Amino acid sequence: MAGRGEVERAVGSQTDRDQQYVNLVVSSFEQSRDYYAQWFKDADYRYRLYRGFRQGRTIPFRNNITIPLAFSMIQSGIARKLEFAAGGPPIEFQAGGPEDQMIARKQTSIINTQFEDAGFLDKETRTLASGEIYGIALSRYFWDVAKELVQYRADLGTGIQEFSGEDVTFDGPNYEPMNVRNCFPQPGVPRIAQMRWFVDRYFLDLEDINRLAEANFFLKRGARMVADSPVARGAHKDAILTTHLDPASGLPEDAIRTTAYEKPIEILRFFGRAPRSMAQEGQVNLVVEVAARMHLLRARPNPYGRIPILEDGPMPDPDHFHRPSKLEVIEKIAVASNALASQKMDAVNLTVDPQYVYNARVTTRPARLWSRPGAVHRWEGPVDDANFRPLVPDLRGLVNAYQELEQHAQWMEQGTGVIRDAIQGFSGPDRETARGYLGRQASANIRLTMEMRIHEHLHTEPLANAFLSLNRRFLEFPQQLRMIGASAIVDPITLQPIPSYDAEFGPNDLLPDYAARATGTLRMLGRQTQLQNMLLIQQAAQSNPIGLQLTNWFFFFRQLYTLAGIPNPDELLNTSPLLQQLMAQQGQAQQPPGQPAQENALPVLGETA
C-alpha cells in the first residue's frame, strides 16, 4: 500500500483520483494501527480482566476464580461521579453579564432537552466506563436526522382518519460514544485538537450502503463497486477473517458472527487535512470514507470545520494520547490476587473434602466409606491410621493468604482512589471515630471530584458548546419551540419575552460568543445549596423593612418553588392577569416615598392586601 507521501501523484482519471483518497485513508489507518499495536493488544486484555473472563484452559479440580475488586471499584467510582453531577441538569450556561441572563437560561433549557433526547445518562455512563477501563474515552458528535414509517390517527376537521408514511422522528444534535479499540489517531500527538487527521472504523451492512448511496450521501459508483466486489458476494466472512482482521485493532466479534443474510462491510472514516491537490470545493479539511479498504464512498468538505471527536480520561498523561487507565494501574495486582484466591480455595476444598489413602489388603471397597454425620462403618480387625486415613494439608499458610489478599486490596485502593468503606460502603477499621471516617471519605471524594471535573472540562462542556454550534447552523425556530415549549418565547424565571433565537446569520456570528458559556454542574452551586441560600435571603429580607419593600416576592417564590423541585410552580402561584394587575397596584401603593414603582410585586410578608 502506498505511503502518505505517494498520494500526491498526478491525477489521470476519476478512478486515479478516487484511489488517491483510498491511499490517503488506508495509509493513515495502517500507520496508526502499527504505531499503537501494543496498546490495542493491552486494551483487549484489560477489557477481559474487567469482565472477569477466564484466560486459558481450566482444570476441573482446580479453582479459577476472579475477585470482582477491579469491577466493583470501577463501578463504584462511576456511581459516585454521577452522584456528584446529580444535583441539577447536566449543563448550565453561565451568563457573561446581567443583560445575558435570559439568553443563558434559554440555552440551558435547549441543550439539556437535547441531551435528554440523545440519551445522555446512558452515554455518559459508557463514556466514564471507557475512561476507567482503557484510560481514554472518545465521543463523536453530529447532526442526526432519522426517518421512520409511522402510523397514527388524527381529526383534521373531517373526522378521524388514519395516516401512514415516512416521518422525521429525530432531527437535532446527537453524539455517540466510540469504541476506542476501533479508533486510530495520528501517532505521536497527545491531543485531538493538535492532530491533522483521525481515522475510526465501523461496520455497515451492504443494504445500508446502497440506501445511503440512493440518498446521495455515498457515491453511487463506490456503492456499485462494493456490491460487485468479492466481499459482497458471499465471501465477506472469509475476507474479514483473512484480510481485514487486525489483531491490534480489536475487531468486534459481532462483525464475524453474522447470519447468512448479513453482509457487514468495513468502513474507514477519515477526518482531517488532505494535500492541496485533493481539495474538495476548495477545502482541504475533509471527511473521507472508504469501504473494504478499496472503494471510495465519500470525499466531502468537513462540515464541522474540525475533528468532531471529544476525548476524555480520568488520569491525564502529559505526553501521550492514551492515558493510564485504572485497570492498567491495578492489572498485575488483580492477576496476583486472583491466583492467590484460587489457591486459597484449593486449600479450603482439600480441608472440607480431603483425599484419602488406604490399605488395599484390609479395605477393598473404599468408595463406600463416604463421610456423613452419624455414619457407622464396620471394620474387621484393628482400626487406626495405618489402615485408612485422610491426607489433610498444612493450613498454616492459609492465614498468610488472607493477609496478602487484604494488602492487595489496599494497594488497589491507592491506585484507583476508591476506598472500600468510604466509597463502596463496606465495613471499615475497628474502633474508628466518625471524624476519621469523614476524613478518609473527604480524601477519596476529592480525587473523584477532580476526575469528574476533568470529565466535564474535556467532554461535557465542549459537547454542550458543540450542540449549541450545531443549533446555530441547523436548528429552525418552529422546531425549537416544540422542543422546549414556552421557554423559547418567555423566560421561565422572570416571565419576560426572550429575543428570537433564530437570528439572521451574518459574519459576526462566526466570532466567539461570550454571552453565555457552558458550565458543568460541579462549577455551579447545587440545587440544595441554592435552595438553602434562598431561604437565608428570605430571612434576611424579612428582618429589614427596606429589603421587604425592594424584593419582588412573586419571582422570588417562583424561583424558590423551582429549586424545591416543584414540577410546575404556576400551579401554586396564581398567575392570572387579574391577580397580576392587583399585585402591581398593591406594589405601587406600598412603595416608600421617592422610590420607583416595582412591577408585579407581591404584598410584603406579614401584611394583608
Secondary structure, DSSP 8 states (H G I E B T S, - for coil): ---GGGTTS---SHHHHHHHHHHHHHHHHHHHHHHTHHHHHHHHHHHHHHHT---S---TTS-----THHHHHHHHHHHHHHHHTTTS-SEEEEESSGGGHHHHHHHHHHHHHHHHHTTHHHHHHHHHHHHHHHS-EEEEEEEEEEEEEEEEEEESSS-EEEEEEEEEEEEEEEEEE--GGGEEE-TT-S-GGG-SEEEEEEEEEHHHHHHHHHTTSS-HHHHHHHHHSGGGTT-HHHHIIIII--GGG---GGGTS--TT--EEEEEEEEEE--GGG-BTTB-EEEEEEETTTEEEEEEE-TTSS--EEEE-SS--SS-SS---HHHHHHHHHHHHHHHHHHHHHHHHHHHS-EEEE-TTT-S-GGG----TT-----SS--STTTEEEE----HHHHHHHHHHHHHHHHHHHHH---HHHHS-----TT--HHHHHHHHHHHHHHHHHHHHHHIIIIIHHHHHHHHHHHHHH--HHHHHHHHGGGGTB-TTT--B---SS----GGGGS---SEEEEEGGGS--HHHHHHHHHHHHHHHHT-HHHHHHS-HHHHHHHHHHHTT-S-GGGTS---HHHHHHHHHHHHHT--TT----TT----TT---
